[in-house]
């Protein structure tokens, strides 16, 4: 109803005429929540807020550094920017292998967001894709971020997903389910996985794995 009465096209006209005012307004509050909401609005509509919303060059430098607080803040913004961070893909991939003795949980949050951004930019980097696939053996935040990221990336993930699926046994039902589900959601491009999925049907009678395999085969055929 709101969109019908106040179409986004009108909002964009207002934004074009008031960019500077909106940028100033974004930080004109001492309260964290409304400030965050205003900044997110500026990110969505590409309104520069110098010193708050980084340019890609500024983000590149921050991601190369060791300030986890700033990296986490920047990653929360990058994840909203669609494929704009494609130009800093190298720095994003390097973050996946970063380790810290100071604040492991914060770094894991950064790496989880990093996976989301790499999915948004549809990375074709083999190391990043393999990192995501390897994470599917666990059930942490990175693992859950990897599933939609792999689906978004699509075709470049198919061969390594098939390779990992072919190494599973009937004791790897959880991993089989996740890989098969991803392949099914990738769709018809995953047709080369047909034989591998059929093998799983023969060796694993778990009802959830069987259902996922049958559903995926219907989609990719």
VENQUI-V169356 format. One record per residue. N is the residue number from 0. RES is the residue in one small letter. PHI is phi in whole degrees, 0 to 359 (* if undefined). PSI is psi in degrees with one decimal (* if undefined). D_LAST is the distance of its C-alpha to the last C-alpha in Angstrom with 2 decimals. Layout:
n;res;phi;psi;d_last
N;RES;PHI;PSI;D_LAST
N;RES;PHI;PSI;D_LAST
//
This chain:
n;res;phi;psi;d_last
0;x;*;-44.7;40.12
1;x;297;-41.9;41.45
2;x;295;-33.0;38.97
3;x;290;-40.6;40.00
4;x;282;-31.8;43.67
5;x;230;78.4;43.46
6;x;299;146.9;40.65
7;x;298;-28.5;39.43
8;x;301;-37.8;40.57
9;x;292;-38.5;44.12
10;x;298;-41.5;43.69
11;x;295;-34.4;42.63
12;x;296;-44.2;45.78
13;x;299;-43.1;47.85
14;x;298;-45.1;46.24
15;x;300;-32.7;46.99
16;x;272;-14.7;50.61
17;x;230;27.9;51.14
18;x;304;-47.4;49.28
19;x;295;-41.3;52.39
20;x;296;-41.6;53.50
21;x;293;-37.6;50.11
22;x;296;-41.4;50.10
23;x;293;-41.2;53.59
24;x;296;-30.3;52.75
25;x;303;-36.5;49.80
26;x;251;8.4;52.18
27;x;273;49.9;55.17
28;x;207;140.4;54.87
29;x;276;-4.6;55.96
30;x;265;127.8;53.34
31;x;301;-45.8;50.15
32;x;295;-52.5;47.65
33;x;296;-31.3;48.54
34;x;297;-44.4;48.83
35;x;297;-42.0;45.30
36;x;297;-40.9;44.01
37;x;293;-41.5;45.92
38;x;295;-41.6;44.69
39;x;298;-36.9;41.04
40;x;298;-43.1;41.73
41;x;294;-37.3;43.11
42;x;297;-46.8;40.09
43;x;301;-39.3;37.74
44;x;253;20.7;39.86
45;x;56;46.7;40.80
46;x;260;112.5;44.46
47;x;296;133.9;46.16
48;x;232;89.6;48.26
49;x;304;136.4;50.10
50;x;84;-8.4;50.62
51;x;238;-56.8;48.01
52;x;264;112.9;44.72
53;x;285;149.5;44.49
54;x;289;169.1;43.65
55;x;295;-34.1;41.03
56;x;294;-40.3;43.94
57;x;293;-41.0;45.59
58;x;297;-39.5;42.42
59;x;301;-45.9;42.06
60;x;294;-40.3;45.59
61;x;295;-41.5;45.21
62;x;290;-23.4;42.08
63;x;281;-14.6;43.97
64;x;271;-161.2;46.78
65;x;234;12.0;47.39
66;x;275;96.5;48.06
67;x;295;-35.4;45.41
68;x;297;-45.3;46.62
69;x;291;-37.8;46.20
70;x;296;-40.8;42.84
71;x;295;-43.2;41.56
72;x;300;-44.8;43.01
73;x;292;-39.9;41.43
74;x;296;-35.1;37.97
75;x;296;-28.7;38.06
76;x;277;-42.1;38.64
77;x;299;-34.0;36.15
78;x;293;-17.7;33.27
79;x;268;-2.8;34.06
80;x;262;14.5;34.13
81;x;62;-131.7;30.49
82;x;266;8.1;30.08
83;x;303;-36.2;33.87
84;x;285;8.7;34.33
85;x;306;-34.6;32.28
86;x;290;-15.9;35.67
87;x;247;26.6;36.58
88;x;303;-39.9;33.36
89;x;301;-45.4;35.47
90;x;294;-36.4;37.73
91;x;296;-43.4;34.91
92;x;294;-38.8;33.39
93;x;297;-30.7;36.88
94;x;297;-28.5;37.31
95;x;298;-29.4;34.62
96;x;262;4.7;36.97
97;x;287;145.4;40.08
98;x;229;155.5;42.18
99;x;215;148.3;45.24
100;x;260;-3.9;48.06
101;x;263;-50.2;49.13
102;x;214;79.2;46.41
103;x;298;-41.2;43.20
104;x;297;-39.3;41.79
105;x;294;-40.7;42.33
106;x;296;-38.4;40.63
107;x;297;-37.5;37.60
108;x;298;-42.1;37.49
109;x;297;-44.6;37.65
110;x;291;-32.8;34.86
111;x;297;-45.5;32.63
112;x;295;-35.2;33.23
113;x;299;-42.3;32.72
114;x;300;-43.1;29.15
115;x;298;-43.2;28.53
116;x;294;-41.6;30.14
117;x;297;-32.2;28.19
118;x;292;-41.2;24.97
119;x;297;-35.1;26.54
120;x;269;3.2;27.44
121;x;52;55.1;24.02
122;x;303;145.8;25.80
123;x;247;11.0;24.52
124;x;291;123.8;27.24
125;x;297;-37.8;26.16
126;x;295;-44.5;28.90
127;x;296;-42.9;28.01
128;x;296;-43.5;24.32
129;x;294;-35.8;25.40
130;x;301;-45.4;27.99
131;x;297;-44.1;25.45
132;x;295;-41.9;23.28
133;x;299;-32.6;26.52
134;x;290;-16.5;27.53
135;x;292;-10.2;24.68
136;x;279;-9.0;26.85
137;x;247;177.9;29.38
138;x;227;58.0;29.58
139;x;247;-175.7;31.81
140;x;297;-38.5;31.66
141;x;298;-42.8;30.32
142;x;300;-45.1;27.45
143;x;290;-29.1;26.58
144;x;287;-29.8;26.92
145;x;293;-35.7;24.61
146;x;301;-57.6;21.47
147;x;295;-29.8;21.41
148;x;295;-45.1;22.76
149;x;297;-37.9;19.92
150;x;295;-42.7;17.40
151;x;296;-39.9;19.65
152;x;293;-41.4;19.96
153;x;74;-122.4;16.25
154;x;309;-44.0;15.49
155;x;298;-17.0;18.79
156;x;273;-16.3;18.05
157;x;297;-51.0;14.90
158;x;300;-48.4;16.91
159;x;293;-30.5;19.66
160;x;294;-41.9;17.47
161;x;297;-44.7;15.86
162;x;302;-42.9;19.46
163;x;290;-38.8;20.77
164;x;296;-38.0;18.22
165;x;293;-18.9;19.14
166;x;271;-4.7;22.75
167;x;278;157.6;22.46
168;x;242;-178.7;23.91
169;x;290;-4.6;23.88
170;x;271;-5.0;26.64
171;x;252;41.9;24.45
172;x;303;-42.2;22.61
173;x;298;-44.6;23.32
174;x;292;-41.4;22.04
175;x;301;-44.3;18.87
176;x;301;-45.3;18.25
177;x;292;-44.7;18.96
178;x;295;-44.1;16.90
179;x;296;-39.9;13.73
180;x;299;-43.7;14.47
181;x;298;-46.5;15.01
182;x;300;-42.3;11.80
183;x;297;-39.2;9.93
184;x;285;-24.1;12.44
185;x;294;-35.7;12.10
186;x;98;-149.1;8.68
187;x;298;-26.2;6.53
188;x;299;-20.6;9.52
189;x;273;14.2;8.89
190;x;305;-34.5;6.40
191;x;300;-13.7;9.83
192;x;275;-1.0;10.18
193;x;307;-52.0;8.06
194;x;297;-38.1;11.44
195;x;293;-38.9;13.42
196;x;291;-39.0;11.80
197;x;296;-35.0;12.15
198;x;299;-41.6;15.70
199;x;298;-39.4;16.46
200;x;301;-32.3;15.66
201;x;281;-29.9;18.25
202;x;257;-15.6;20.88
203;x;232;119.7;20.90
204;x;258;10.1;21.53
205;x;302;129.7;22.31
206;x;298;-34.6;21.07
207;x;289;-41.1;19.98
208;x;294;-43.5;18.02
209;x;300;-45.8;16.38
210;x;299;-46.5;15.54
211;x;298;-40.9;14.12
212;x;296;-45.7;11.99
213;x;296;-40.2;10.68
214;x;294;-43.2;10.19
215;x;296;-41.9;8.45
216;x;297;-37.9;5.89
217;x;297;-38.1;5.52
218;x;288;-48.1;5.59
219;x;281;-15.9;3.80
220;x;278;*;0.00
//
